[in-house]
Structures are given as C-alpha cells and as structure tokens.
Amino acid sequence: MSVRRLCAAALLTAAATVVLPSAPASAHGAPITPISRSAACAGNGVKTSAAACKAAKVATNGFIGAFDNLRIANVNGNDRKAVPDGKLCSGGLDNYKGLDLPRDDFPSTTVTSGQKLPIAYEGTIPHQGQFRIYLTRPGYDSSRRLTWDDLGSKPIGTFTDPPLTGGSYRMSVTLPQRTGRQMLYVVWETSSTPDTYYSCSDLVFPAAPVVKKTTTAPAAPEKSSVPVATKSAAAPVAEATTVTPEETTADPVLAAATSPEEKSSVTIGHWLIGGALGAGMVALLVALVTRRRRSSL
C-alpha cells in the first residue's frame, strides 16, 4: 500500500474515534403578552427605542442578547440559588444585565386587580416544561432592583405543558389586589432540555387612592329669634366689663338726697310745718268767734 493510502486510512480512523459534543439545547422563548423586558428591549425586541431600553443597552456595553435566549442550564428548580437578588430580570447573565435597571419607564402593561390576565409566551422553538408565574408583593418598591423576597414564596399560577397556539404558549392568571407599578416574573423550566428561562414583565395597576385629611368644622350656633344688630366693620368693639360694688362711684347729689340722716331731718321738718299751720288755724278760729261775740253785745 502506498504511503498516500496509508495516511488517508489513518485520518479516517482518527476521525471515527473523535466524540463530537452534543448540540446545544434549542428551546427558546419569552413573554410577549404582557410584554417582557427582553421582548421589548433585547437585540430583536419591539420597543428598543424606549428610553429605558436605550439605557439598558448602554448598561450592557451596547449589546443585549436575543430576546428568546435568556436561559441558564442545569438549574433543576433551584432558581433562588442560581439567580442572585438584584439580577432576576437578567438571570445573572452579562448579555442581559441592562434589564435589571430599576426604572419606571420600561414598556409596561396596564392592568387591574381581579383581572384575569392572559399570558402569551412565544415559543420560537417549542419544548415541553413547566411555567411558574410570580407577582411582586404589596409594597414592592420599583425604584429598587428586584429580589426574590419581592416575589414571595409561592407563584400565583403554575402551568405544565400548556397548549402552543399561534406560536405562543397560552395561559391566564387572576391578578390579586395591588396598586401602582408591579412586576410579573415568569420562570420556564423546560423538561426536554436542561434549560430554565427567566423574564420580567412590567405591570401598572391603578394608583392607591389619596386619603385627604378633613378638619371637622365647628357646629354652627343655633339661630336666635331675636334680631342681631349688624356691627359696622369700622366701629370698635366694646369689651364687656364687670363692675363690683366697691368700684361704683355714686353721684354726690343723689347720694345726699338718699342718705339716711337727711331722710330723718326731712321727716321732722314736715311735722313741724304741719303743726305750725294747725296752730295758726286754731288761733284764727278763736279770733273770729271772739269777734262775733263782741258784735252781738
């Protein structure tokens, strides 16, 4: 056998013994309803011109990965261990770290408490698996990075192998009572691949009603039947004062006329005058009688 043929045979034998690596897992997807941050802002997102998406791109060194490829392998249900607090929206992956920014201007979906929220999770490469849907707890502060404690311990909905219709997995959850800006967090743990996907969808509930402090007005006084004189705005208002007997200054003339000593003297004088008049009348009568007697003699 020629040298050339020997070399070719050796190459074929070596190639046959090489173990080729298995192809990477090919399950892909992300929520499009309500729209997720990855579907809105990622490299092939539909809202990349939004201010928050631009900021997310800058934070991710000018590039955000494909919207349907935010996944971690071999998590095996240990989500809290695999994904650190503050990095839930990116799954801790550098290509998506801009999605963790605590901003209130990411593309969002307006919802209401008690609403049955439809969820459409686009499956660009379909696979079986379980979806776990979480919602942030009351009092969630959207100005801070999302943590596992913000989501509570239990999902508000769990779905295994939901139907794939029109290119999306279709589910729905009833939203509990919330106010203001909240986060819907979706975990997709595939069962036919080792991958788990993570996503954040911004929801906006109606704001909590503002309770205004009211001051109780004093009760209006009862209307009097006696007409009240209208006071002039320019006239001074007199203040009522209480005068004690010691403070009273009597008029000197009135005091003299009403003093006890003067009352006694006036009474005695009246008796003397009356007696003098009576004596005079008696003397006059006696004189007249005497005169008549003389005339008759």
C-alpha positions in Angstrom: 0.0 0.0 0.0 1.3 3.4 -0.9 2.2 6.0 1.7 -0.6 8.2 0.4 -3.2 5.5 1.0 -1.8 4.7 4.5 -2.1 8.4 5.5 -5.7 8.6 4.3 -6.7 5.5 6.2 -5.1 6.8 9.3 -7.0 10.1 9.0 -10.3 8.3 8.6 -9.7 6.1 11.6 -8.8 9.1 13.8 -11.9 10.9 12.6 -14.1 8.0 13.5 -12.8 7.9 17.1 -13.5 11.6 17.8 -16.5 12.1 20.1 -18.4 15.2 18.9 -20.1 17.4 21.5 -23.9 17.3 21.7 -25.8 20.2 20.1 -26.8 23.0 22.5 -30.3 22.9 23.8 -32.7 24.6 21.4 -35.7 25.6 23.5 -36.3 29.3 23.1 -39.0 31.8 24.1 -40.1 34.9 26.1 -43.4 36.5 27.1 -44.8 38.9 24.6 -48.1 39.4 26.5 -47.7 41.1 28.9 -44.6 42.3 27.1 -41.4 41.3 28.9 -38.3 43.5 29.1 -36.4 41.1 26.9 -39.1 41.0 24.2 -39.2 44.8 24.4 -35.5 45.8 24.6 -33.3 42.9 23.5 -31.4 42.7 20.3 -34.6 41.8 18.3 -37.1 43.5 20.7 -40.0 45.5 19.5 -39.6 48.6 21.8 -35.8 49.2 21.6 -36.4 52.9 21.1 -37.9 53.4 24.5 -35.7 55.4 26.9 -35.3 52.5 29.4 -34.4 50.2 26.6 -31.7 52.6 25.4 -30.4 52.8 28.9 -30.4 49.0 29.3 -28.4 48.7 26.1 -25.8 51.2 27.3 -25.6 49.3 30.7 -25.0 46.1 28.7 -22.0 47.6 26.9 -24.0 48.4 23.8 -25.4 44.9 23.1 -28.4 42.9 24.6 -28.7 39.3 23.6 -31.6 37.8 21.6 -35.0 38.2 23.3 -35.7 34.5 23.4 -32.4 33.2 24.6 -32.3 34.4 28.3 -31.6 31.0 29.8 -29.5 29.1 32.3 -28.6 25.4 32.1 -28.9 22.8 34.9 -30.8 24.9 37.4 -33.0 21.9 38.3 -35.6 24.0 40.1 -33.0 25.8 42.3 -33.9 29.2 40.9 -33.1 31.2 44.1 -29.6 29.7 44.2 -28.9 30.1 40.5 -30.2 33.7 40.1 -28.8 36.3 42.6 -31.0 39.0 44.1 -31.0 42.2 42.0 -30.3 40.2 38.8 -33.6 38.4 38.4 -34.5 40.1 35.1 -31.2 39.2 33.5 -30.9 35.8 35.1 -27.5 36.9 36.2 -26.3 36.9 32.5 -24.0 39.7 31.4 -25.6 39.9 28.0 -28.9 41.0 29.6 -27.7 42.9 32.8 -29.2 46.2 31.5 -32.7 44.6 32.0 -32.1 44.7 35.8 -32.1 48.6 35.9 -34.7 49.8 38.5 -36.6 52.2 36.2 -40.2 53.1 35.9 -40.2 53.7 32.1 -39.7 50.2 30.7 -42.5 49.3 28.3 -45.4 48.1 30.5 -48.9 46.7 30.5 -51.8 48.4 32.3 -53.9 46.0 34.4 -56.4 46.0 37.3 -56.8 43.9 40.5 -59.1 40.9 40.0 -58.4 40.9 36.3 -57.9 37.6 34.5 -54.6 38.4 32.8 -53.9 36.4 29.5 -50.3 35.4 29.1 -48.8 34.6 25.7 -45.3 33.1 26.0 -43.8 33.0 22.5 -42.0 29.7 21.8 -39.7 30.2 18.9 -38.5 26.6 19.3 -41.2 24.6 21.2 -40.5 22.3 24.1 -42.3 20.9 27.0 -41.9 22.2 30.5 -43.4 24.0 33.5 -44.2 27.7 33.8 -44.2 29.4 37.2 -45.8 32.8 37.4 -44.9 35.2 40.2 -46.2 38.7 41.1 -44.5 41.2 43.3 -46.0 41.6 46.8 -47.9 44.6 48.1 -45.5 47.4 48.9 -43.0 46.5 46.2 -40.6 49.4 45.5 -40.0 49.6 41.8 -37.1 52.1 42.4 -35.0 49.2 43.7 -33.7 46.1 41.9 -36.0 43.1 42.0 -35.3 40.4 44.7 -36.7 37.0 45.5 -38.3 38.4 48.6 -40.2 40.8 46.5 -42.0 37.9 44.8 -43.0 36.0 47.9 -42.6 32.2 48.4 -45.4 31.0 46.1 -46.3 31.6 42.4 -49.8 32.9 41.6 -50.0 30.3 38.8 -48.3 27.1 37.7 -48.8 25.5 34.3 -47.3 22.3 32.9 -47.2 21.8 29.1 -49.8 24.5 28.3 -51.0 24.4 24.6 -49.0 26.1 21.9 -51.3 28.1 19.8 -50.3 30.6 17.1 -46.7 30.2 18.1 -47.2 31.0 21.8 -48.0 29.1 25.0 -51.3 30.4 26.3 -52.1 30.7 30.0 -54.0 33.1 32.3 -53.8 34.2 35.9 -56.2 36.1 38.1 -54.4 39.2 39.5 -54.6 39.8 43.3 -55.1 43.2 44.9 -52.2 45.5 44.0 -51.6 49.2 43.4 -49.0 51.1 41.3 -46.1 49.6 39.4 -45.5 45.8 39.9 -43.5 43.0 38.2 -44.8 39.8 36.7 -41.9 37.3 36.9 -42.1 34.2 34.7 -39.9 31.1 35.1 -40.0 28.4 32.4 -38.3 25.2 33.4 -38.2 23.0 30.3 -38.4 19.3 30.8 -37.0 18.2 27.4 -33.8 20.3 27.8 -31.6 21.3 30.8 -32.5 25.0 30.4 -34.6 27.3 32.5 -35.7 30.7 31.2 -36.4 33.9 33.2 -38.3 37.1 32.3 -39.7 40.3 33.8 -42.9 42.0 32.6 -43.7 45.4 34.0 -47.4 45.9 35.1 -49.1 49.1 36.1 -52.1 48.9 38.5 -54.2 51.9 39.4 -52.6 54.1 42.0 -53.8 53.9 45.6 -56.4 56.5 46.4 -55.1 59.5 48.2 -56.9 60.0 51.5 -57.3 63.7 52.3 -57.3 64.8 55.9 -60.5 66.5 56.8 -61.0 69.1 59.5 -64.3 68.9 61.3 -65.9 72.3 61.2 -67.3 73.7 64.4 -71.1 73.3 64.8 -73.0 76.4 63.7 -74.7 78.2 66.5 -78.4 77.9 66.7 -80.3 80.8 65.1 -81.9 83.2 67.6 -85.3 84.6 67.1 -84.0 88.0 68.4 -82.7 90.2 65.6 -79.0 90.8 65.9 -77.8 94.3 65.2 -75.3 94.5 62.4 -71.9 95.7 63.6 -70.0 98.2 61.5 -66.6 97.0 60.4 -65.1 100.3 61.3 -66.7 100.6 64.7 -64.6 99.5 67.7 -66.0 96.5 69.5 -66.6 97.3 73.2 -65.5 94.7 75.7 -67.9 93.8 78.4 -66.6 94.6 82.0 -68.0 93.7 85.4 -68.2 96.5 88.0 -68.1 95.5 91.6 -70.0 97.5 94.3 -66.7 98.8 95.6 -65.9 100.3 92.2 -69.3 102.1 91.9 -69.0 105.9 92.2 -72.4 107.5 93.0 -73.4 111.0 92.0 -72.9 113.3 95.1 -76.4 115.0 94.8 -78.2 111.7 94.6 -76.2 110.4 97.5 -77.1 113.3 99.6 -80.8 113.1 98.8 -80.9 109.4 99.7 -78.7 109.3 102.8 -80.4 108.1 106.0 -79.6 111.2 108.1 -81.2 113.5 105.5 -84.3 111.4 105.3 -84.8 111.7 109.1 -84.4 115.5 109.1 -86.8 115.9 106.2 -89.5 113.9 108.1 -89.2 116.0 111.3 -89.4 119.3 109.3 -92.6 118.1 107.7 -94.1 117.5 111.1 -93.1 120.9 112.4 -94.6 122.8 109.5 -97.8 120.8 109.7 -98.1 121.7 113.5 -97.5 125.4 112.9 -100.2 125.5 110.3 -102.6 123.7 112.5 -101.9 126.2 115.4 -102.5 129.1 113.2 -105.8 127.9 112.0 -107.0 127.3 115.6 -105.9 130.9 116.6 -107.8 132.3 113.6 -111.0 130.5 114.5 -110.7 131.6 118.1 -110.3 135.3 117.0 -113.4 135.0 114.7 -115.5 133.6 117.4 -114.5 136.3 119.9 -115.2 139.0 117.4 -118.7 137.8 116.7 -119.5 137.6 120.4 -118.5 141.3 120.8 -120.6 142.3 117.9 -123.7 140.7 119.4 -123.3 142.6 122.7 
